[in-house]
Structure formats: structure tokens, C-alpha cells
Amino acid sequence: MITIEAARVNAGLSQYEAAKRLGFSQKTYIDYEKYRKSLRINMAYKLAGLYNQPFDNIIFLPDDYKTFVVEHRHPEK
């Protein structure tokens, strides 16, 4: 299994190029790559296709995904 970043690098794309092909701003793309945001399932499949990787070979959630989900449901004020 590889990270989103590793999949992009293996595909020979820059963050800018990947963002453009996926229809995101570069900032938004970086948030996905750094696991600050999580991709919707349809976009995760599109990303896997762009990078020519099997969907289940890419890590789409951070290691601490349980904490990640809780924080995004109930953000601290």
C-alpha cells in the first residue's frame, strides 16, 4: 500500500498537475495529500485511476483515522 503522495510521484505528476486533472485547486489537493481532508469515494476512485493504481492499494485515510473522524465531526472551537 502507498500514500496518495507516493502514488502521485510514481505517476510522474506534480501536485499542480494532479489537482488540475482532478478538478481541484492546488491547495485543496495538498489538503487531501496531507490527509487534512478526506476524499469522497467517487473522487478517490478517480484519483486511483489517474495514478493507474488499484483503488485498494492507496491509503486514503490517515493512520489516526478514528481521531481524524471525531475531530472533523466535532471540531474544537
C-alpha positions as CSV (number, residue, x, y, z in Angstrom):
1,M,0.0,0.0,0.0
2,I,1.2,3.5,-0.8
3,T,0.2,7.0,0.2
4,I,-1.6,9.5,-2.1
5,E,1.7,11.4,-2.4
6,A,3.7,8.3,-3.4
7,A,1.0,7.3,-5.9
8,R,1.3,10.8,-7.5
9,V,5.1,10.8,-7.6
10,N,5.1,7.3,-9.1
11,A,2.7,8.6,-11.8
12,G,5.2,11.4,-12.6
13,L,2.8,14.2,-11.8
14,S,3.3,17.4,-9.8
15,Q,0.7,18.5,-7.2
16,Y,-0.4,21.2,-9.6
17,E,-0.9,18.8,-12.5
18,A,-2.8,16.3,-10.3
19,A,-5.0,19.0,-8.9
20,K,-5.8,20.3,-12.4
21,R,-6.7,16.8,-13.8
22,L,-8.9,16.1,-10.8
23,G,-10.6,19.4,-10.8
24,F,-9.3,20.8,-7.5
25,S,-7.3,23.8,-6.6
26,Q,-3.7,23.0,-5.7
27,K,-4.4,24.0,-2.1
28,T,-7.3,21.6,-1.9
29,Y,-5.3,18.8,-3.5
30,I,-2.5,19.3,-1.0
31,D,-5.0,19.1,1.9
32,Y,-6.1,15.7,0.6
33,E,-2.5,14.5,0.1
34,K,-1.5,15.6,3.6
35,Y,-4.7,13.9,5.0
36,R,-6.1,17.2,6.3
37,K,-9.3,16.4,4.3
38,S,-10.7,13.1,3.2
39,L,-11.8,12.4,-0.4
40,R,-15.3,11.3,-1.3
41,I,-15.3,7.8,-2.6
42,N,-16.0,8.8,-6.2
43,M,-13.0,11.2,-6.2
44,A,-10.8,8.5,-4.5
45,Y,-11.6,6.2,-7.4
46,K,-10.9,8.9,-9.9
47,L,-7.6,9.6,-8.2
48,A,-6.7,5.9,-8.3
49,G,-7.5,5.8,-12.0
50,L,-5.4,8.9,-12.7
51,Y,-2.4,7.3,-10.9
52,N,-3.0,3.9,-12.6
53,Q,-3.2,2.2,-9.2
54,P,-5.7,-0.3,-7.8
55,F,-8.1,1.6,-5.5
56,D,-7.2,-0.7,-2.6
57,N,-3.5,0.0,-3.0
58,I,-3.7,3.6,-2.0
59,I,-4.0,4.8,1.6
60,F,-6.9,7.3,1.7
61,L,-7.1,7.9,5.4
62,P,-4.5,9.0,7.9
63,D,-3.0,6.5,10.4
64,D,-5.1,8.1,13.2
65,Y,-8.3,8.0,11.2
66,K,-10.5,7.4,14.3
67,T,-9.3,10.7,15.8
68,F,-9.4,12.3,12.4
69,V,-13.1,11.5,12.0
70,V,-14.0,12.6,15.5
71,E,-12.2,15.9,15.1
72,H,-14.0,16.6,11.9
73,R,-17.4,15.8,13.3
74,H,-16.9,17.8,16.4
75,P,-14.2,20.4,15.7
76,E,-12.9,22.3,18.7
77,K,-14.0,25.9,18.9
